[in-house]
Amino acid sequence: MKAIRLLEYGGPLVFDDIPSPTIASGEVLVRVTSTAVNHVDLVKASGTARQVLPIDLPWIPGHEFSGVIEQIGPDVVAYAAGDAVFGSTSGMGGYAEYLAVKADVVAKKPFNLSFEEAASVPVAAQTAWQGIFTHGHLEKGQTILIHGGAGAVGAYAVQFASHAGATVIVTASDDDEAYLKSIGASRVIDYRKTQFEKALRDKVDIVFDLVGGDAQKRSFLVLKEDGHLVSAVQPVSQEESARRRVSGVMMRLEPSGDVLGRIARLLDERTIRPDVATVYPLKDAAQAWKDIVGNLPGVHGISPGDRDAPGRRSHGKIVLRVASPEHEIRRRAYELYLARGSQPGREREDWLQAERELSPEQPRRAD
C-alpha cells in the first residue's frame, strides 16, 4: 500500500510502498479515503516533545480518518465489510491506504458528509466534546469562556456549548467575530485589544483553554467557586486551583466510538457543521504541513508562515485525500443505493443512477 512515513525525527516525509497492516481481535481494516492534518503530528515529528509524545520510527502520521471497512476481526459485531466509517487513532497510521484500528474508536460516517468532511471531524470534535462535557461538566444555563474559539477544536466547542443551552463567550480576534457568532457564540472578546478579565462583569462556570500561557493564569480570575478550568494545551496549576476553590485539569483526547456516534447524530441533523479549508492529495502531505506550520514557529524545521497574510483562510481543517475522487464517488453512490433500496431486476441500473447523480459532469459506468 502507499503511505507517508517519517524515517527520522525532523526528517522529510517520504511517500512509500509498504505492506498493508493485518488486524487482530476487536479490530477492523479500513481502506482510508481521507485523513486530516493536525498540529500534534508536526510536534511529534519534530522530536521536540519526544519525552511526552514518543513515536516509533519509521512512523506513519495521521490521527483521524474516514473510509470503508474492508475486513472485520474476530469479536467485531457492530460493523461489517462495506460500512463507511470515520474515527481517530491512538497516534499513527492515517496517512496510508489501509489502517488497522480498534472497532470501538470508530463510528458510522454521517451520510450527509463527504469522506473529506468526515475525516476533519474526529480529533477536533471529540476533544471539544470531552473538554466541555466530560471534564467541564457543562450544563444548560451555564456560562462558558472558550480561549481560542476560532480554531478547529474551539469551533466545535462553541457549537456544542450553544446547542447545550449555554451562554458562550469566546476570546479571538475581531476578524473572527462574524464567523463565531454564526456558529453560536454569544460574545467575542478581541484578545489583542481587551483583557477578558476586565471585560467580563460576571464570572463564568467553565473556562476551556485552547491557548495556554498568561491567558490560562488570568482565567482563574473569572471562574466561579466550584467552577472548572479545562486545558487541552498545558497543565493547570493545582495550587492555584485549590486556592481559588475550582477544579483544574489538563485533558488528553481519549478516542471513543460512543462519543463519536453522538457527534455523528448531531452532524446528521445538521445541528453542527464541519469546516474543511483545503484538500491535498496524500503525496503532497509535506505541503499541507507547511500550510499549518505558521502557528508552530520552528517546528519540524519549516519556516513559519505569516498567519495574517492576505488570502490565508483561518478556519477549517486541512485534509489529505488518500483515495481517488472516483473511488469516493463510487463509495458514496453505493451508500445512496443502499439507502434507497432497489427494484428487483434493476439493481445495476439503480446503482448507475446513483453514480450519475453524484457525477453530473461526467457520468460513469460500472466496470
C-alpha positions as CSV (number, residue, x, y, z in Angstrom):
1,M,0.0,0.0,0.0
2,K,1.0,3.6,-0.4
3,A,1.8,5.5,2.8
4,I,3.5,8.7,4.0
5,R,6.3,7.9,6.5
6,L,8.8,9.7,8.7
7,L,12.1,7.9,8.9
8,E,13.9,10.1,11.4
9,Y,13.0,13.0,13.8
10,G,13.0,16.2,11.9
11,G,13.4,14.4,8.6
12,P,11.4,14.7,5.4
13,L,8.1,13.0,4.8
14,V,8.6,10.0,2.4
15,F,5.9,8.6,0.1
16,D,6.5,4.9,0.3
17,D,5.2,1.4,-0.7
18,I,4.9,-0.7,2.4
19,P,3.0,-3.9,3.4
20,S,-0.7,-3.5,4.4
21,P,-1.5,-4.0,8.1
22,T,-3.2,-7.1,9.5
23,I,-5.9,-7.0,12.0
24,A,-6.3,-8.6,15.4
25,S,-9.3,-9.5,17.5
26,G,-11.6,-6.5,18.0
27,E,-10.1,-4.6,15.1
28,V,-11.3,-3.5,11.7
29,L,-9.3,-3.0,8.5
30,V,-10.3,0.3,6.9
31,R,-9.5,1.4,3.4
32,V,-8.7,5.0,4.1
33,T,-10.4,7.6,1.8
34,S,-9.3,10.8,3.6
35,T,-7.2,11.8,6.6
36,A,-6.7,15.2,8.3
37,V,-3.7,17.2,9.3
38,N,-3.2,18.0,12.9
39,H,-0.6,20.2,14.7
40,V,0.3,17.3,17.0
41,D,1.7,15.3,14.1
42,L,4.2,18.1,13.4
43,V,5.1,18.3,17.1
44,K,5.7,14.5,17.3
45,A,7.7,14.5,14.0
46,S,10.0,17.3,15.2
47,G,11.1,15.3,18.3
48,T,10.9,18.3,20.5
49,A,8.4,16.6,22.8
50,R,9.7,13.0,22.4
51,Q,9.7,12.6,26.2
52,V,6.0,13.0,26.5
53,L,4.9,12.2,22.9
54,P,7.3,9.5,21.7
55,I,6.9,7.7,18.4
56,D,8.3,4.5,16.9
57,L,10.3,5.2,13.8
58,P,9.6,4.7,10.9
59,W,6.3,6.4,11.7
60,I,3.1,6.9,9.7
61,P,1.4,10.2,10.9
62,G,-2.3,10.7,10.9
63,H,-4.7,10.8,13.9
64,E,-8.1,10.8,12.1
65,F,-9.6,9.3,9.1
66,S,-12.6,8.3,7.1
67,G,-13.0,5.3,4.9
68,V,-14.7,2.0,4.2
69,I,-14.3,-1.2,6.2
70,E,-12.6,-3.9,4.2
71,Q,-12.4,-6.6,6.8
72,I,-13.5,-7.2,10.4
73,G,-11.6,-9.1,13.1
74,P,-12.9,-11.7,15.5
75,D,-15.5,-10.5,18.0
76,V,-16.5,-7.4,15.9
77,V,-20.3,-7.4,15.7
78,A,-21.2,-3.7,15.3
79,Y,-19.7,-3.3,11.8
80,A,-19.4,-5.2,8.6
81,A,-17.3,-5.0,5.4
82,G,-18.6,-2.2,3.3
83,D,-19.6,0.1,6.2
84,A,-18.5,3.7,5.7
85,V,-16.8,4.9,9.0
86,F,-14.8,7.6,10.5
87,G,-12.6,7.8,13.6
88,S,-9.4,8.6,15.3
89,T,-6.3,6.5,16.2
90,S,-4.1,6.4,19.2
91,G,-1.4,8.3,17.3
92,M,-0.4,6.9,14.0
93,G,-1.5,5.3,10.7
94,G,-3.9,7.7,9.0
95,Y,-1.6,8.7,6.2
96,A,-1.9,5.4,4.4
97,E,-4.2,3.5,2.1
98,Y,-5.1,0.9,4.8
99,L,-5.4,1.2,8.6
100,A,-6.0,-1.4,11.3
101,V,-7.9,0.2,14.2
102,K,-9.9,-0.9,17.2
103,A,-13.6,-1.1,16.3
104,D,-14.6,0.8,19.5
105,V,-13.0,4.0,18.3
106,V,-14.9,4.3,15.0
107,A,-18.5,5.3,14.2
108,K,-20.6,5.1,11.1
109,K,-19.9,8.1,8.8
110,P,-22.8,10.6,8.7
111,F,-24.5,10.1,5.3
112,N,-24.7,13.8,4.6
113,L,-20.9,14.3,4.9
114,S,-18.3,13.7,2.2
115,F,-15.4,11.5,3.2
116,E,-13.2,14.6,3.2
117,E,-15.6,16.4,5.6
118,A,-15.9,13.3,7.8
119,A,-12.1,13.0,8.1
120,S,-11.9,16.5,9.5
121,V,-14.2,15.8,12.5
122,P,-12.9,13.1,14.9
123,V,-10.0,14.7,16.7
124,A,-11.2,18.3,17.0
125,A,-14.9,17.4,17.7
126,Q,-14.1,14.7,20.3
127,T,-11.5,17.0,22.0
128,A,-14.2,19.7,22.3
129,W,-16.8,17.3,23.5
130,Q,-14.7,15.7,26.2
131,G,-13.3,19.1,27.2
132,I,-16.6,20.8,27.9
133,F,-18.8,17.9,28.8
134,T,-16.6,15.1,30.3
135,H,-14.2,17.4,32.1
136,G,-16.1,20.7,32.2
137,H,-19.5,19.2,33.2
138,L,-21.2,21.9,31.1
139,E,-25.0,22.1,31.8
140,K,-27.8,24.1,30.3
141,G,-28.0,27.7,31.5
142,Q,-24.3,27.9,32.5
143,T,-21.7,30.3,31.0
144,I,-18.5,29.1,29.4
145,L,-15.4,31.1,28.3
146,I,-13.5,29.5,25.4
147,H,-10.0,30.7,24.7
148,G,-9.0,30.3,21.0
149,G,-12.6,29.6,19.8
150,A,-11.8,30.2,16.1
151,G,-9.6,27.2,15.8
152,A,-10.8,23.7,14.9
153,V,-11.4,22.5,18.5
154,G,-12.8,25.8,19.6
155,A,-15.3,26.0,16.8
156,Y,-16.8,22.6,17.8
157,A,-16.8,23.7,21.5
158,V,-18.7,26.8,20.5
159,Q,-21.3,24.7,18.6
160,F,-21.7,22.0,21.3
161,A,-22.0,24.6,24.1
162,S,-24.5,26.7,22.2
163,H,-26.6,23.6,21.4
164,A,-26.5,22.6,25.1
165,G,-28.1,25.9,26.0
166,A,-25.1,27.6,27.5
167,T,-24.0,31.2,27.1
168,V,-20.8,31.1,25.1
169,I,-18.1,33.7,25.4
170,V,-15.0,33.4,23.2
171,T,-11.6,35.1,23.1
172,A,-10.4,35.5,19.5
173,S,-9.5,38.3,17.0
174,D,-12.2,40.7,15.9
175,D,-11.7,39.2,12.4
176,D,-13.3,36.1,13.6
177,E,-16.3,37.7,15.3
178,A,-18.8,37.2,12.5
179,Y,-17.8,33.6,12.0
180,L,-18.0,32.7,15.7
181,K,-21.4,34.3,16.1
182,S,-22.7,32.5,13.1
183,I,-21.9,29.1,14.9
184,G,-23.3,30.1,18.3
185,A,-21.1,32.4,20.2
186,S,-22.9,34.9,22.4
187,R,-20.0,37.3,22.7
188,V,-16.5,37.6,21.2
189,I,-13.7,39.4,23.1
190,D,-10.8,40.6,20.9
191,Y,-7.8,39.3,22.9
192,R,-5.5,41.8,21.1
193,K,-7.4,44.8,22.3
194,T,-9.1,43.8,25.5
195,Q,-8.2,41.8,28.6
196,F,-11.0,39.4,29.1
197,E,-10.9,39.5,32.9
198,K,-11.6,43.3,32.7
199,A,-14.3,42.9,30.1
200,L,-16.3,40.3,32.0
201,R,-18.7,41.7,34.6
202,D,-19.9,38.3,35.8
203,K,-17.8,35.2,36.5
204,V,-18.2,32.0,34.4
205,D,-18.8,28.4,35.2
206,I,-16.2,26.9,32.9
207,V,-13.1,28.0,31.1
208,F,-12.0,25.8,28.2
209,D,-8.4,26.8,27.5
210,L,-7.0,26.2,24.0
211,V,-4.3,28.9,24.2
212,G,-2.4,28.4,27.5
213,G,0.3,30.8,28.9
214,D,-0.8,34.0,30.5
215,A,-4.4,33.6,29.3
216,Q,-4.7,30.4,31.5
217,K,-3.3,32.2,34.5
218,R,-5.7,35.0,34.2
219,S,-8.6,32.6,33.8
220,F,-8.7,31.9,37.5
221,L,-9.8,35.5,38.0
222,V,-13.1,34.9,36.1
223,L,-14.1,31.5,37.4
224,K,-16.9,31.0,39.9
225,E,-16.1,29.0,43.0
226,D,-16.5,25.3,42.2
227,G,-16.0,26.1,38.5
228,H,-13.9,24.1,36.1
229,L,-10.8,25.2,34.2
230,V,-10.1,22.6,31.5
231,S,-7.0,22.9,29.3
232,A,-6.1,21.0,26.2
233,V,-2.7,22.6,25.8
234,Q,-0.8,22.7,29.1
235,P,-1.0,21.6,32.8
236,V,-3.2,23.6,35.1
237,S,-1.7,24.8,38.4
238,Q,-3.2,22.6,41.2
239,E,-2.0,25.0,43.9
240,E,-3.9,27.9,42.3
241,S,-6.9,25.7,41.6
242,A,-7.1,24.8,45.3
243,R,-6.6,28.4,46.4
244,R,-9.4,29.5,44.1
245,R,-11.6,26.5,45.0
246,V,-12.1,25.4,41.5
247,S,-11.1,22.2,39.6
248,G,-8.2,22.4,37.1
249,V,-7.3,19.7,34.7
250,M,-5.3,19.2,31.6
251,M,-7.2,16.8,29.3
252,R,-6.0,14.4,26.7
253,L,-8.2,13.1,24.0
254,E,-9.4,9.5,24.6
255,P,-10.9,8.3,21.3
256,S,-14.4,6.9,21.8
257,G,-16.7,5.4,19.3
258,D,-19.6,6.2,21.6
259,V,-18.8,9.9,21.8
260,L,-18.1,10.0,18.0
261,G,-21.5,8.3,17.4
262,R,-23.2,11.1,19.4
263,I,-21.4,13.7,17.4
264,A,-22.3,11.9,14.1
265,R,-26.0,12.2,15.0
266,L,-25.6,16.0,15.5
267,L,-23.9,16.1,12.1
268,D,-26.6,14.1,10.5
269,E,-29.2,16.5,12.0
270,R,-27.1,19.5,10.7
271,T,-27.1,20.8,14.3
272,I,-23.3,21.2,14.0
273,R,-21.2,21.6,10.8
274,P,-17.6,20.6,9.8
275,D,-15.3,23.0,8.0
276,V,-12.7,21.9,5.5
277,A,-10.2,24.6,4.4
278,T,-8.1,22.8,1.8
279,V,-7.7,19.3,0.4
280,Y,-4.4,17.9,-0.9
281,P,-3.6,14.5,-2.4
282,L,-1.7,12.3,0.1
283,K,1.5,12.6,-1.8
284,D,1.5,16.4,-1.1
285,A,1.4,15.9,2.7
286,A,4.6,17.9,3.1
287,Q,3.0,21.0,1.5
288,A,-0.1,20.5,3.8
289,W,2.3,20.6,6.8
290,K,3.8,23.9,5.5
291,D,0.3,25.4,5.4
292,I,-0.2,24.9,9.1
293,V,3.3,25.4,10.5
294,G,2.8,29.1,10.7
295,N,1.1,28.5,14.0
296,L,4.0,26.5,15.3
297,P,7.3,28.5,14.8
298,G,10.3,26.4,14.4
299,V,8.5,23.0,14.4
300,H,9.9,20.3,12.1
301,G,12.4,22.7,10.7
302,I,9.9,24.5,8.5
303,S,10.0,28.3,8.3
304,P,6.8,29.7,9.9
305,G,4.4,31.5,7.6
306,D,2.6,34.7,8.1
307,R,-0.6,33.8,9.8
308,D,-2.1,37.2,8.9
309,A,-1.1,37.0,5.3
310,P,-3.8,38.2,2.8
311,G,-5.9,35.4,1.5
312,R,-5.0,32.9,4.2
313,R,-8.1,31.1,5.4
314,S,-8.1,30.9,9.2
315,H,-11.0,28.4,9.6
316,G,-11.3,24.7,8.8
317,K,-9.1,21.7,8.7
318,I,-6.6,20.7,6.0
319,V,-7.5,17.3,4.7
320,L,-5.4,14.8,2.7
321,R,-7.3,12.7,0.0
322,V,-5.9,9.2,0.2
323,A,-8.3,7.5,-2.3
324,S,-9.0,9.0,-5.7
325,P,-12.1,11.2,-6.3
326,E,-13.5,8.3,-8.5
327,H,-13.2,6.0,-5.5
328,E,-15.1,8.4,-3.3
329,I,-17.9,8.8,-5.8
330,R,-18.4,5.1,-6.1
331,R,-18.5,4.7,-2.4
332,R,-21.0,7.5,-1.9
333,A,-23.0,6.1,-4.8
334,Y,-23.1,2.7,-3.0
335,E,-24.3,4.4,0.2
336,L,-27.1,6.2,-1.8
337,Y,-28.0,2.9,-3.5
338,L,-28.3,1.1,-0.1
339,A,-30.3,4.0,1.4
340,R,-32.8,4.0,-1.4
341,G,-33.1,0.3,-2.0
342,S,-33.6,-1.1,-5.4
343,Q,-36.3,-2.7,-7.5
344,P,-35.9,-6.4,-8.3
345,G,-34.0,-6.8,-11.6
346,R,-32.9,-3.1,-11.6
347,E,-30.0,-3.3,-9.1
348,R,-27.3,-2.4,-11.7
349,E,-29.4,0.4,-13.2
350,D,-30.2,1.9,-9.7
351,W,-26.5,1.8,-8.8
352,L,-25.6,3.5,-12.0
353,Q,-28.2,6.1,-11.4
354,A,-26.8,7.0,-8.0
355,E,-23.3,7.4,-9.7
356,R,-24.8,9.7,-12.4
357,E,-26.4,11.9,-9.7
358,L,-23.1,12.3,-7.8
359,S,-21.1,12.8,-11.1
360,P,-23.3,15.2,-13.1
361,E,-20.5,16.5,-15.3
362,Q,-19.2,13.1,-16.4
363,P,-21.5,10.1,-15.9
364,R,-19.5,7.0,-15.0
365,R,-20.3,3.3,-15.8
366,A,-19.6,0.4,-13.6
367,D,-16.8,-2.0,-14.6
